[in-house]
Amino acid sequence: MGGAVIDTGHGSGKQYPGKLTCKVLWTCIVAASGGLIFGYDLGISGGVTSMDSFLKEFFPSVYAKESSMTPSDDQYCKFDSQTLTLFTSSLYLAALVSSVLASRITRLLGRRITMLWGGILFLCGAILNASGQNLSMLIVGRLFLGFGIGCANQSVPIYVSEMAPYKYRGALNMLFQLTITIGILIANLLNYFFAKIEGGWGWRLSLGGAAVPALLIIAGSLTLPDTPNSLIERGKHDEAKEQLLKIRGVPNVDEEFNDLVNASEASKLVKHPWRTLLKRKYRPQLAFAVGIPAFQQLTGMNVITFYAPVLFKTIGFGSSASLMSAVITGGVNTLATFVSILTVDKFGRRTLFLEGGVQMFICQIIITTAIAMKFGVDGNPGVLPNWYAYGLVSMICIYVAGFAWSWGPLGWLVPSEIFPLEVRSAAQSVNVSVNMIFTFAIAQVFTAMLCHLKFGLFIFFAIFVVIMTMFIYKLLPETKGVPIEEMTVVWRKHPYWRRFLDDEEHQVVSQRLEMV
Ligand code: BGC
């Protein structure tokens, strides 16, 4: 993400005065609406694309194929359509493009303007989708939603971490992931109820519902001031001080203000953060800025988030049971996120990552075996006994819980805490972009994968779960309790990564010797 995310004193052991003021509470609401927007989109499209009335109107060939299927046909391929998946995936491609552009707007015009644009674009997308008359209108609507998400995901986390008193910053960071899961759950629930509306137009309400979080973020950005950090970055020092006094609600903020000015000056010295990020000494951070978001998506979690209803329908559940099962997995996702919030600073990041990996792997193997035994290569279960269906949904829930207390929240938390200030914003942009590219790719190829890999779909992701668990085991140092600006210590102590820093120090020493 662009714009410098400035660490205000947490790493230095300083204790800036500041209260939980109304402005800070409003900030939490903006944070929540940012997460809701993202989550709502993640959760809504799968249910909508499994509704017959929606398919009939926009994807008649998929509908015809699905409804003319006989038990001897290959059930795994009934939803295989690249245009159907484009409906889901196009959003993430647009989000990728706009988050890169938004990083400049955030830096030059402030976080608030980017959020406002995010809300407006998102609202346009919701209106276009709810009133969609043809496929082009739907895809254009999805692109608008994507542009909005790119702006919101780029600016909201920065805005929140700069507005929050340093004591609440960690909690607000996790609040963002929690509201993503709540957004997914609300979307799953609404799909379940709206699908029952007579006349089959409930999908319009599902898609139009996105207007609610859009209005929240618009209201937030119109009523909130820009962050002191951003005002300082743009040379408005007096206004910044005035704002800081108001948001902290205390009479003296000099120490924090001076540190913000110094941090801003220091970050301006790095003229080319992108080029700097490629330096050898930042190789450990770069490896995680790329590896963590890519692996987060390669867990296969979004196969469930996007396509749970389609997946459940494919393996023979009825429409309503499919949507209900998605509600159950969505609920488990939200609840399990609390586990992570409560334990991450006690057990540490590594323990959660490793435990989550093992849990997901075991579930993926069991799910694959269960589907293979009952559905074979043509995906036809005959009559699926209730106990078998319950068992399968339970296994999927345990898998979702494994993700929700490991790669879900940590996929955002760890990258945000390992970068030094001078490359933090550039590295965050890499993190968000890689996440969006992989989200797009998996959304796009899912139905083709299901058609070709059949019950082996989960094995594909299980292989990556093994690789990513090894990656964490071998390469990620524990960052629990390490102040952000002292993070370099963990790389220096690490048996593999320390050579990248040692080399750098070596070079500096030999250059000095040469000069002597
Ligand atoms: C991921 C999303 C995923 C969600 C599920 C987020 O951390 O970035 O891709 O759908 O978690 O809860």
Boltz pocket constraint, residues with backbone or C-beta under 6 A from the ligand:
constraints:
  - pocket:
      binder: B
      contacts: [[A, 42], [A, 177], [A, 180], [A, 181], [A, 184], [A, 296], [A, 301], [A, 302], [A, 305], [A, 333], [A, 407], [A, 408], [A, 409], [A, 411], [A, 412], [A, 435], [A, 439]]
      max_distance: 6.0
